[in-house]
Amino acid sequence: MEKVAAEGIVVEKINIDTEEILTMEYTVRSVPTVILIDDSGKEFARTVGAKPLNHYIEQYNNFTNV
């Protein structure tokens, strides 16, 4: 996720053990789960499991270029 952040994408890591409300709100059941969220808090993409850097950048770019 540090590499994703280095691309200029805002990354916020959440500890599922201490952020139980967010974990439930976004229905996180597996780790790692990456959820792309717009400024209003609405989810627009979700990936469960580790993926290559390009996967996350492409998801983000697909959303921001719409």
FENGI-V230949 format. One record per helix or strand. SS is the DSSP state (H for helix, E for strand). FROM is the first residue (numbers start at 1). TO is the last residue. If there is no record, write none. Layout:
ss & from & to
SS & FROM & TO
SS & FROM & TO
This chain:
ss & from & to
H & 2 & 6
H & 20 & 25
E & 33 & 37
E & 43 & 48
H & 53 & 64
